[in-house]
Amino acid sequence: MSDLGAGFGYLIKGQRWAFGHGRWFGFGLLPALITLVVYAGALVGLGYGADDFAGWVTPFADDWSSPWQGLLRNTLVVLVFVLGLFLAVVTFTAVTLLVGQPFYESLSEEVDRSEGGDVPESGLPLWRELWISARDSVRVLVRVAFYGVLLFALGFVPVIGQTVIPALGFCVTGYFLAEELTAVALQRRGMVLKDRLALLRGRRMAALGFGVPLALAFVVPLVAVFLMPGAVAGATLLARDLTAPPAAPEPAPAPHSLRKG
């Protein structure tokens, strides 16, 4: 199976695990619900204020004739809302994981336990784990903001701005979603942000296969809430794959002459 398909497979396995463990599924819903309420309010506010923002940043178009003024400002309104949605999808996971750190760490440990083998623990106090998560999330979001602004600017380019750029946006979103979600399990394994990013770069297609479908689903707010516990579970399974030691090579068959003897 390709890495792309393997990443998607872990997303599906994680959802099955969560829905098959009702207590843990409910356990993982609460932080996502809290974050959803806050984000829904922010997006509604953005929707109402986007028109005023478009007029404020384009005063030079006040005297333009129709349809050029409307075309420019309506395009800007759409781009502002798409950028807001892009940032909301990515930061939703970061904020939800921060709010639900104890919940999702326990859920991740339970996934490790159910799969057998070692169940790594960070050994850090809760305040220290929250600080590390918040610090790393800010660092990731700075990267996301850079790509978001770049894609926003490219959105004005005819044709590719309405086709290629949105697709690239979902790829960027999915990749960083995979980073945020696998961080729960990888931090317990003692991996810092730099090492986690290097690990995902080595399996970029697996990260995209896991994260891009999730990014598409997270566009629908309620779907994001119900998929969040399974996303953490699937990310833990993906993290186990990423950190698994390489399989030992199979011994070479004995020479034909030795088999005869």
Secondary structure as a PSIPRED ss2 file (coil, helix, strand):
# PSIPRED VFORMAT (PSIPRED V4.0)

   1 M C   1.000  0.000  0.000
   2 S C   1.000  0.000  0.000
   3 D H   0.000  1.000  0.000
   4 L H   0.000  1.000  0.000
   5 G H   0.000  1.000  0.000
   6 A H   0.000  1.000  0.000
   7 G H   0.000  1.000  0.000
   8 F H   0.000  1.000  0.000
   9 G H   0.000  1.000  0.000
  10 Y H   0.000  1.000  0.000
  11 L H   0.000  1.000  0.000
  12 I H   0.000  1.000  0.000
  13 K H   0.000  1.000  0.000
  14 G H   0.000  1.000  0.000
  15 Q H   0.000  1.000  0.000
  16 R H   0.000  1.000  0.000
  17 W H   0.000  1.000  0.000
  18 A H   0.000  1.000  0.000
  19 F H   0.000  1.000  0.000
  20 G H   0.000  1.000  0.000
  21 H C   1.000  0.000  0.000
  22 G H   0.000  1.000  0.000
  23 R H   0.000  1.000  0.000
  24 W H   0.000  1.000  0.000
  25 F H   0.000  1.000  0.000
  26 G H   0.000  1.000  0.000
  27 F H   0.000  1.000  0.000
  28 G H   0.000  1.000  0.000
  29 L H   0.000  1.000  0.000
  30 L H   0.000  1.000  0.000
  31 P H   0.000  1.000  0.000
  32 A H   0.000  1.000  0.000
  33 L H   0.000  1.000  0.000
  34 I H   0.000  1.000  0.000
  35 T H   0.000  1.000  0.000
  36 L H   0.000  1.000  0.000
  37 V H   0.000  1.000  0.000
  38 V H   0.000  1.000  0.000
  39 Y H   0.000  1.000  0.000
  40 A H   0.000  1.000  0.000
  41 G H   0.000  1.000  0.000
  42 A H   0.000  1.000  0.000
  43 L H   0.000  1.000  0.000
  44 V H   0.000  1.000  0.000
  45 G H   0.000  1.000  0.000
  46 L H   0.000  1.000  0.000
  47 G H   0.000  1.000  0.000
  48 Y H   0.000  1.000  0.000
  49 G H   0.000  1.000  0.000
  50 A H   0.000  1.000  0.000
  51 D H   0.000  1.000  0.000
  52 D H   0.000  1.000  0.000
  53 F H   0.000  1.000  0.000
  54 A H   0.000  1.000  0.000
  55 G H   0.000  1.000  0.000
  56 W H   0.000  1.000  0.000
  57 V H   0.000  1.000  0.000
  58 T C   1.000  0.000  0.000
  59 P H   0.000  1.000  0.000
  60 F H   0.000  1.000  0.000
  61 A H   0.000  1.000  0.000
  62 D C   1.000  0.000  0.000
  63 D C   1.000  0.000  0.000
  64 W C   1.000  0.000  0.000
  65 S C   1.000  0.000  0.000
  66 S C   1.000  0.000  0.000
  67 P C   1.000  0.000  0.000
  68 W H   0.000  1.000  0.000
  69 Q H   0.000  1.000  0.000
  70 G H   0.000  1.000  0.000
  71 L H   0.000  1.000  0.000
  72 L H   0.000  1.000  0.000
  73 R H   0.000  1.000  0.000
  74 N H   0.000  1.000  0.000
  75 T H   0.000  1.000  0.000
  76 L H   0.000  1.000  0.000
  77 V H   0.000  1.000  0.000
  78 V H   0.000  1.000  0.000
  79 L H   0.000  1.000  0.000
  80 V H   0.000  1.000  0.000
  81 F H   0.000  1.000  0.000
  82 V H   0.000  1.000  0.000
  83 L H   0.000  1.000  0.000
  84 G H   0.000  1.000  0.000
  85 L H   0.000  1.000  0.000
  86 F H   0.000  1.000  0.000
  87 L H   0.000  1.000  0.000
  88 A H   0.000  1.000  0.000
  89 V H   0.000  1.000  0.000
  90 V H   0.000  1.000  0.000
  91 T H   0.000  1.000  0.000
  92 F H   0.000  1.000  0.000
  93 T H   0.000  1.000  0.000
  94 A H   0.000  1.000  0.000
  95 V H   0.000  1.000  0.000
  96 T H   0.000  1.000  0.000
  97 L H   0.000  1.000  0.000
  98 L H   0.000  1.000  0.000
  99 V H   0.000  1.000  0.000
 100 G C   1.000  0.000  0.000
 101 Q H   0.000  1.000  0.000
 102 P H   0.000  1.000  0.000
 103 F H   0.000  1.000  0.000
 104 Y H   0.000  1.000  0.000
 105 E H   0.000  1.000  0.000
 106 S H   0.000  1.000  0.000
 107 L H   0.000  1.000  0.000
 108 S H   0.000  1.000  0.000
 109 E H   0.000  1.000  0.000
 110 E H   0.000  1.000  0.000
 111 V H   0.000  1.000  0.000
 112 D H   0.000  1.000  0.000
 113 R H   0.000  1.000  0.000
 114 S H   0.000  1.000  0.000
 115 E H   0.000  1.000  0.000
 116 G C   1.000  0.000  0.000
 117 G C   1.000  0.000  0.000
 118 D C   1.000  0.000  0.000
 119 V C   1.000  0.000  0.000
 120 P C   1.000  0.000  0.000
 121 E C   1.000  0.000  0.000
 122 S C   1.000  0.000  0.000
 123 G C   1.000  0.000  0.000
 124 L C   1.000  0.000  0.000
 125 P C   1.000  0.000  0.000
 126 L H   0.000  1.000  0.000
 127 W H   0.000  1.000  0.000
 128 R H   0.000  1.000  0.000
 129 E H   0.000  1.000  0.000
 130 L H   0.000  1.000  0.000
 131 W H   0.000  1.000  0.000
 132 I H   0.000  1.000  0.000
 133 S H   0.000  1.000  0.000
 134 A H   0.000  1.000  0.000
 135 R H   0.000  1.000  0.000
 136 D H   0.000  1.000  0.000
 137 S H   0.000  1.000  0.000
 138 V H   0.000  1.000  0.000
 139 R H   0.000  1.000  0.000
 140 V H   0.000  1.000  0.000
 141 L H   0.000  1.000  0.000
 142 V H   0.000  1.000  0.000
 143 R H   0.000  1.000  0.000
 144 V H   0.000  1.000  0.000
 145 A H   0.000  1.000  0.000
 146 F H   0.000  1.000  0.000
 147 Y H   0.000  1.000  0.000
 148 G H   0.000  1.000  0.000
 149 V H   0.000  1.000  0.000
 150 L H   0.000  1.000  0.000
 151 L H   0.000  1.000  0.000
 152 F H   0.000  1.000  0.000
 153 A H   0.000  1.000  0.000
 154 L H   0.000  1.000  0.000
 155 G C   1.000  0.000  0.000
 156 F C   1.000  0.000  0.000
 157 V C   1.000  0.000  0.000
 158 P C   1.000  0.000  0.000
 159 V C   1.000  0.000  0.000
 160 I H   0.000  1.000  0.000
 161 G H   0.000  1.000  0.000
 162 Q H   0.000  1.000  0.000
 163 T C   1.000  0.000  0.000
 164 V H   0.000  1.000  0.000
 165 I H   0.000  1.000  0.000
 166 P H   0.000  1.000  0.000
 167 A H   0.000  1.000  0.000
 168 L H   0.000  1.000  0.000
 169 G H   0.000  1.000  0.000
 170 F H   0.000  1.000  0.000
 171 C H   0.000  1.000  0.000
 172 V H   0.000  1.000  0.000
 173 T H   0.000  1.000  0.000
 174 G H   0.000  1.000  0.000
 175 Y H   0.000  1.000  0.000
 176 F H   0.000  1.000  0.000
 177 L H   0.000  1.000  0.000
 178 A H   0.000  1.000  0.000
 179 E H   0.000  1.000  0.000
 180 E H   0.000  1.000  0.000
 181 L H   0.000  1.000  0.000
 182 T H   0.000  1.000  0.000
 183 A H   0.000  1.000  0.000
 184 V H   0.000  1.000  0.000
 185 A H   0.000  1.000  0.000
 186 L H   0.000  1.000  0.000
 187 Q H   0.000  1.000  0.000
 188 R H   0.000  1.000  0.000
 189 R C   1.000  0.000  0.000
 190 G C   1.000  0.000  0.000
 191 M C   1.000  0.000  0.000
 192 V C   1.000  0.000  0.000
 193 L H   0.000  1.000  0.000
 194 K H   0.000  1.000  0.000
 195 D H   0.000  1.000  0.000
 196 R H   0.000  1.000  0.000
 197 L H   0.000  1.000  0.000
 198 A H   0.000  1.000  0.000
 199 L H   0.000  1.000  0.000
 200 L H   0.000  1.000  0.000
 201 R H   0.000  1.000  0.000
 202 G H   0.000  1.000  0.000
 203 R C   1.000  0.000  0.000
 204 R H   0.000  1.000  0.000
 205 M H   0.000  1.000  0.000
 206 A H   0.000  1.000  0.000
 207 A H   0.000  1.000  0.000
 208 L H   0.000  1.000  0.000
 209 G H   0.000  1.000  0.000
 210 F H   0.000  1.000  0.000
 211 G H   0.000  1.000  0.000
 212 V H   0.000  1.000  0.000
 213 P H   0.000  1.000  0.000
 214 L H   0.000  1.000  0.000
 215 A H   0.000  1.000  0.000
 216 L H   0.000  1.000  0.000
 217 A H   0.000  1.000  0.000
 218 F H   0.000  1.000  0.000
 219 V C   1.000  0.000  0.000
 220 V C   1.000  0.000  0.000
 221 P H   0.000  1.000  0.000
 222 L H   0.000  1.000  0.000
 223 V H   0.000  1.000  0.000
 224 A H   0.000  1.000  0.000
 225 V H   0.000  1.000  0.000
 226 F H   0.000  1.000  0.000
 227 L H   0.000  1.000  0.000
 228 M H   0.000  1.000  0.000
 229 P H   0.000  1.000  0.000
 230 G H   0.000  1.000  0.000
 231 A H   0.000  1.000  0.000
 232 V H   0.000  1.000  0.000
 233 A H   0.000  1.000  0.000
 234 G H   0.000  1.000  0.000
 235 A H   0.000  1.000  0.000
 236 T H   0.000  1.000  0.000
 237 L H   0.000  1.000  0.000
 238 L H   0.000  1.000  0.000
 239 A H   0.000  1.000  0.000
 240 R H   0.000  1.000  0.000
 241 D H   0.000  1.000  0.000
 242 L H   0.000  1.000  0.000
 243 T H   0.000  1.000  0.000
 244 A C   1.000  0.000  0.000
 245 P C   1.000  0.000  0.000
 246 P C   1.000  0.000  0.000
 247 A C   1.000  0.000  0.000
 248 A C   1.000  0.000  0.000
 249 P C   1.000  0.000  0.000
 250 E C   1.000  0.000  0.000
 251 P C   1.000  0.000  0.000
 252 A C   1.000  0.000  0.000
 253 P C   1.000  0.000  0.000
 254 A C   1.000  0.000  0.000
 255 P C   1.000  0.000  0.000
 256 H H   0.000  1.000  0.000
 257 S H   0.000  1.000  0.000
 258 L H   0.000  1.000  0.000
 259 R H   0.000  1.000  0.000
 260 K H   0.000  1.000  0.000
 261 G C   1.000  0.000  0.000
